[in-house]
Amino acid sequence: MITVVGDIIVDKYLYCRTRRRNPEHDRGYAYQVSSVKHRCGGASAVAMICRKMDCEVALCGVVGDDPAGRWLRRTIRAHGIRDHVWVDLDCRTVIKQRVVYGLAVLEDRIDFDDQYAALEASDIPVANNGIIVVSDYGKGTVSPALMAHLQRKAARVNARILVDPAKCSDWRKYAPCELIKCNRSQATRVLAELGVAVGDDHDAASIVQTLDESLPHDMLIRSLVVTDGPHGVAWKYRRDAIAHSARSTLPITPIDVCGAGDTVIATLAAAFGRGWSLPDACAAAIRTATAQVQTIGIGPVPLPERFTRTLTKAQ
């Protein structure tokens, strides 16, 4: 089983068929909303993608006592995801609202943010030899105390922890863990805090190599993965001398990139749950993320046949 723990977000899309000049502003537009759709975001997106890969999944997080939170819980239950979501009466569910005009997701976004209470750790289910995915968006769910509890529980049942970290420069609370997956911007921020500058000429492989060399050796992270948008993914076992990288050979026309990182960590979890190696898992993640960014919102991720043959029924 894959246990997804972290900040739950609801992505709200306003679909607009027409627009006209905004009479209140010379340079603005007024959009006519024709429909509204909701999608799982954050930790719930990771859980949904894992479930679409036919994995057994439990989602642990926090929502508010509001329509968005109730929609989220109904949706995950309808898709067969085990609901371990706690309702916080003192906060509202985090919503990220986007406008879709034609086939384009407009650049501006409206956030309905709140700070979640730290999740109660005692009720989080973890399977023997299972996978724990920590999806930290910095909304308060993933506290140092929660991570310490997960690490102790993982050690008892031989589970592995995969982390998608918050936009912070201190990763100490995430160790020990099996893997940290971050994007180029996050890796650069961590390195800057460590006094290491990374230029635009550094590719993902050199960044993950530098990251490994710069992180404290007693920070027990078995492997590192850095994503770099259309330039692919780089990975490195910390005990190995060199980093590796790969990129998609398929033409990419990104429509909505918001779910790319969630897709990568979900694919890594599903692949690890099936016993794949890190290189094979990263190869699968490149393919799934490439497919994901060509759709609006989190949806089913089509996998090449050679992946689906072994990924199906991953536990």
N, C-alpha and C positions, 0 to 999 in steps of 0.2 A: 504494500500500500504506500501511496505517496501522501504525506501530510503537508499541506501548504499552510504556513503560518505568516501572518503579516497584515499590512494595511490594506483594507478593502476600499475600493474606489468604484463609483458608478460613472461610466462614460455616457454622456447624453449628447445625442446628435440631432441638430435641427436641420432638416432637409428643406432646401428652398429651391423652388423652380424658377421664380422670377425675382428681379430686383429693379429698382428705379433710383434715380438720384434722390438723396435725402434732402428735402427742402430746408432742414434745420442746419445743414452743414454743406459747404460748397464741395468738399472733396469726398464726402461719405455716400454710402448707399443705404437704402431701406430694403430689406429682404423680406419676401413674403414666405412665411413658413407653411409648407404643405403637409409635413408629417414630422413626428418626433419618435426617435428610437433610443432605447437604452441598451448598453452593452456592459458586460462585466469588465472591471478594470483593476489594476493593482494585483493583490494576492488572489482575488476572485478570477481575474483573467488567467493567471497561471493555473489555477485549479480547473477552470473550464477547458483550457487547451490540453492539459493532461487527460482530462476525462474524454475529450474528443479523440485522443490516442488510445482509448479503450483501457485506461488505467483505473484501478480502484483509488478513489481520491477522498480525502477529508479536508475541509476548509475550516480554519480556525482564525477568527478575527473579530472585529468590533464594527457594529453599525449603529446608527441612531434609530430611535423609535419614530420613524417617518416613512412616507411613501417609498422613497428610494431604498431604504433598508428593507422594507417588507418585500419590494419587488426583487431585490437581490436574493433574499432567502427563498422565495418561491421559485426563482429561476434555477438556483443551484440544486434544489431538491428535485425539480422536474427533470434535471439532467443526470440524476443519480449520484450527485456529490453528497457525501455525508456532512450534515450541517452541525458544526460546532461553533457557530457564530453567536457571540454574546451581544445583546442589545443594551446599549448605554443610554439611559434616559436623560443624561445631562449633555449629550452632544448630538450633532446631526451627521448624517452620512455624508462623506466627502463626495462631491460631484464635480466632474470636469466637463464643461459644456462647450461644444464645438459647433460651428456652422458649416454645412455642406452645401455648396452651390454648384450645380452641374455634377461633374465628377471630381471636384476639388474640395479638399478640406481647407477652409480658410485659415490663415496663419494665426489670427487672434483667438484667444480662448478665455472663457470665463470660469473661474474656480469658485466653488462654494466649499471653502476649507473649514476644518475644525481640527482640534487636537484630541485624538482618541485617548481613553484611559488605557494603561498598560494591561495587556491580556492576562487573565488568570491562567497560570500555567498548569494547574493540577488536572484539568479536564482535557488536555490535549492528547489525542490517541496517537501512539507511535507503534508501528508493527515491528516484529522481530525481523532483522535484516532489511528494514524498510528505508525509505528516503524521506527526509524532512527538507522542505524548501522554505527558506526564510525570505520573504518579499518585503523589504523595508523601504518605505517611501518617506520616512521621517515624520509620520503622523502620530507617533506616540505608542503604537501597539507593541513594537519590538524594543523592550527595555533591556538593560544589562542583566537584570534579574531573570527575565524570561529566557534570554540566551543561555544563561548559566544553567537553568532548569533543563532546557532542551539538550544541552551538551551532556549533562549527567544522565538524562533519560536515554539519549542516543548511545552512550557508552554501555549502559546496562543491556540493551537489546541489539547491539551491533548495527545500529542504524547510521546512515551517513547524512550529514548536513550540507546542503548546497545553499549558498547565500547570494542574493541579489541585493547589494548594500544600498543604504541611503546615500544622499549626496553630501557626504561628510568626509573628513580627512582622517578620522580615527577609526581603524578597523579592529581595535583590540577586543571589543566585546564579542566579535564574531568568531574568534579563535578559542578553542580548536574547532576546525571544520574540515570537511572534505574538499570544498571548492568555494572560491569567490569568483563570481562573474560580474564584471563591470564594463562600462563603455569607456571610450577613449577619454572623454571629458572627466569622468570620475577618477580614472587612473592618473591623469595629469594633475588633478587636484590633490590626490594623496601624495604624489611625488613632490609637488611644490611644498607641501607641509613638511616633507622630509628634507627639503633644501635641494631638490634635484629638478633642474629645468628640462623640459621636453619641448623640442621645436616642432614646427609643422612638417619638417622633413623626416621625422621619426615615424616609421610604420608601426602597425599593431604588434608585430613580432619583437621589434626593438623596445617598445614600451613595456610589454609583458616581461621581457628579459630584465630591463632596468628596474621594474617594479619588484621582481623577485630578489634582485641583488640589494635593493634598498630597504625592504621590509626587515624588521628584526628577525634574526634566525630562530629565536625562541617563540615567534608567533606561529603556532602550529596550524598552518593552512597547507593542505597536501598539494593543491594545484590551483592555478590562476588562469582565468579566461578573460580576454579583452576583446570587445567587439568594436568595429570601426566602420559602421555603416556599410556603404557599398564596397568598401575595401576588404570586407570579410572579417574573419575571426582569427585570433592568435591564442595559443594555449601553451602551458608549461607546467610539468611536474616540478615541484621545487627541488627535488633531489637530482634532477637531470641537468646537464650542462647547457643545453640549447633549447630555444623556444621554437615552436612550429606555427605555421599559419596556412590558411586556405581561404579562398573566396569563391563566390558563385560564378559559374560559367554561363549562367542564364542571363538574358537581357532583363534589366530591372526598370520598371516604371513605377516609382513609389507613389501611392495615393494617400496613405495614412500610416505614418511611421510610429504611431504612439504605442503599438503593441509589439514592436520588434524585440525589445529586451525581455518582455514577459514570455514571448515565444521561445527565445533562446534558452532561458532557464528551465522552462517547462519541458522542452525537448531533451535537454541534458538529463533532467530528472527521469523522464520516461525511458530514455536509453540506459541510464545507469541502473534503473530498476530491472531492466532486462539483461543486465550483465555486460553491457557494451564497454569497450575501452573509451578513454577520453578522446582520442583522435576520431574514432567512429561517431561518437556522440556529437562532437563539434561539426563533423561533416553533415550529419543529419540536421543540426541546428541551423546551419547555413541555408539549407534547402527550405526548411520550414519558415524561417524568418523572411526569406526572399518571397515566398508565397504570401505571407501575412501582410507585408507592407503594400501589396497590390490590391488589398481589400479595405473597406472602411469598417473600423471597429474589429473587435476580436470575433473571429468566426472559425469554422472548421478549417484545419490546415491540411491540404492535400499532400500526402507523402509519396515519394517514388516507390515503386513496387518492391524494390529490394529492401527498403526500410520497413514497409508495412508487413512483410512476411515474418519478421522477427519482433517487431514492436507491438504487434497486436497481442492483446491479452497480457500486457505487462502489468505486473502487480507491484 
